[in-house]
Amino acid sequence: MPKIVLEHITKRFDKAGTHNAVQDLNMVIEDREFITLLGPSGCGKTTTLRMIAGLETPTMGRITIGDTVVFDSETGVNISPAKRDIGFLFQNYALWPHMTVYQNISFGLENLGWTQERIRKRVEEMLALLQIETFEKRYPSELSGGQQQRVAIARTLAPAPKVLFMDEPLSNLDAKLRLEMRTELKRLHAETDSTFVYVTHDQLEAMTLATRVCLMNNGLLQQYAPPLRVYNDPANLFAAEFVGSPTINFIPVSARKTGMHTAEFSTLGRTFLFEGDDSLVDLNDTRRDNAVLGVRPEFVHLEEGVMKGQVYAALPSGMETIVQLKVEGQLLTSVKFGGVDYNVNTPMYFTFSGSGLLLFDKESGRKLAKGSVKLKE
Amino acid sequence: MEKIKSYCSKPANLITVIFLTLLLLAVVLPLGTLLVGSFRVNGNQEAIWIGDDVEEGSWTFHHWTELLTSKEFNYAETKFWIPLWESALMAIISCFVAVLFGGMVAWFITRSDLPAKQFISTVFVFPYIMPSWSMAMFWENFFKNTGINAGMGILQSTTGICVPESMVYGLWPCAMSLGLHYAPFAYILIGGILRNMDANLEEAATVLKASRFKILRRITLPIVLPALISTILLVFSSSISSFTVPFFLNKSSINSGNNFVSISVQMRNLINTGFTIGQGYVVAIVLMIFSIGILTLNNWFTGTRKSFTTVTGKSGQVSLVNLGRARIPTAVLMIIIVAFFAIMPLLSFAMESLFEVPGDWSTFTLRYWTSTELFEGSNKGDTIGILRSATMWRAMGRSLLLSVLVSLLAGTIGILIGYAVARKRGSRAATLMSDLAFLPYLIPSMSFGAVYLALSYTKGFTWLDSSFFLLLLVGSVKFMPFASRAGTSAMLQLSGEIEEAAIMMGVPWWKRMARVLFPIQKASFISGYLLPFISCMREMSLFVLLAASYTTLVTTLLQEYSRTGLTQASNAINLLIILVVLVIQFAVNKLTGASLDRGIGG
């Protein structure tokens, strides 16, 4: 069973070589993983996927699928996509409009030299798996978006590829259908026993589906870790901000080291003591505004503590309420379980709780430590 | 080595390499020989003409200096500057006519509540399918009269009016018939913009309380302006180098003052004498520079201003101007006008070929269609009745064969080029290939003919001289732009994923083309075949320099008959050409749904 290894993959689109779409990417995708390539548009995630699939040629680097080197810029090896034993699910489904659902699925199998009988059997199996038996004779234009999506999946899975690549396959569906298809993809991953590589810009999709998330920005790998790890222990400011909704609070601070793991800083009109689980040696405390404190909204507890702010806006959505506070000219987002509504400008006490607060280096954006804060008396 | 192998393993790369090379050979090389030819002594006769014991094949500036500056007998003025100036004048008038007429119809069709729009639109575009000289022939058939020794025309036989010669032959009639021919073209361009212009743009101004006039002046006109300029420039560049129209309407006697030799006719005269081939090349180069300059200007205009002409989509509700009580009378008037220009030419060709004296029923005869009598002093098989004429049938057969081959070649190459351009979007080689494939569009037909003539006189290529292969080559390259544009736009409409989905399945390249890409864009691709076919079938200027006596095409035969004054025969042949084009277009349209307006008009 295959394991995909990317080594020093770089892709440049312009000849001048000023901008790298993907830069020196190293990554190992283990067998049967469900990997999501996550990032804002233009970050190089689709390019990466297309390079592994063989639809795009990397400028430099080496790609290995299983025991086979499928691309190597040094030896000039470049195996065609068809011979990489993979499936690819396109964003716009790419169903052939002039073929029926049956023909769409069977066309690829014909090219494998299968007998008609075997093709028939396999197509029926796929139709049943995706629950689209009744549409067999219809044309793609006669199907809804969700049904087209299922046909596209059936077509991709029919030759039983060992690796399945998906390029934002759910982005054209409405919210409800998207949720449904997400469940289905997770089920398919378990049933088909293959490796899934999935591109998305939707952090929620990445969080809920993946066994590991590969977070990219500007062609550079930011963090490659299981989703909860990315959420709880982001590698840098970008990762912290991109993952999580509502977004994490960033509070600029001027931090001063007070010990191996401790620091002191003043903000929001108070002085705080930070105690981290990592060493703070890299903290440069010769300058002002040298650090950023990251506080996830769930760590801002309302109606507790002694710090005081005003309600800027409250957005109840039933199960939870997002509350924005204005404190000393800075906006803080908090999430409160349950539906409560506060009037605008209501005075509000709050506190920072828990051990999941993050301290970042302002200049490099790198995470320095995770820890907790308490007010200095 | 591995790199070259992996580069060539992609069909798009291979196509680019092959066709880039072929296009360099078929477009750039001939252009080079033309340029060289204008600085060389071409043949023995030219050496005698220049005198000074120059040798054949030696270098000389003589062609340029004599044609552009010689004051001897006003040579430069009469042979070059006056024809050029008068051709420009003709082009300006025809622009005016085309834009005014076409633009007016476009406005009525897209922006008013005129009834019978579909009918008017279809009939109005119809003359554009006819060969470019049809309107000129019709003009002559209509206005000629016995007062100028030209036989009785329709106007005279029905009303007895004899118009002066200046209204039948010369600059003014040429300009008018060119303008009328290009009016449908102006209609297509301007109407396209008006139709696709989002009505919201105007409505937004209405909501802001702008007056109707202000909306027209500040919103509508600026948006339509690029299309308008584009139309003017394209009509101007086609008209100034027009050969056929001035050729058909240049029958007045030399001293009448109505004698008008257009610059393209002059080019042919210079080349055909054999003494001044190089000077003919000079004219070809000048015309080419004119055309390319104008079209570059056009691209600059549409390119920089395109941003706000782009269409935001089909706007749902267009508020149509209510014509009120003028609605029905306007429609009737429009129907009469467009029907006149669509149907009358055909009728006039038929009448000319069926009467000794048009309109006089006592002279009705089928002689010019079916007689087996021979022309005086003609070759064997050259009978008066063109349906019995072996010469005519041979020419017709050759034209059909040529057009079919040209359309197959150009159409197929166009699809392949379109494929490579779409797959290698932005790559320098692909852009160059696409530009080279489009270049022949910018070169006037007559000049393009001269380019290949020069090639066929060049050492190493003389085997091309007067051959059918030369016609095939020039036709395929000249009509390639239609096919490559149709192919490219069809390929670009298909998302790359459609093909990639098949690549992932291991479908080989030819099968992807045949089973996936072609069926989806069938209609557009077939238009890419149809356009070169029809253009080739009705093309005269391109072939007039190149077709020899044993490679006569039906259009060059028509030219020959018209030149020797065989009016009935030339009208009959023109009618035949139009019928063949119409029947084939209709058949293809019915069978495949492809139609001409899917590509660009030419």
Interface residues (C-beta under 8 A of the other chain):
Chain A: A53 L55 T75 G76 V77 N78 S80 P81 A82 K83 I86 G87 F88 F90 Q91 N92 A94 L95 W96 P97 H98 F107 G108 N111 L112 R155 T156 P159
Chain B: M1 E2 K3 K5 S6 S9 S495 E497 I498 E500 A501 A502 I503 M504 M505 G506 V507 P508 K511 R515 V516 P519 I520
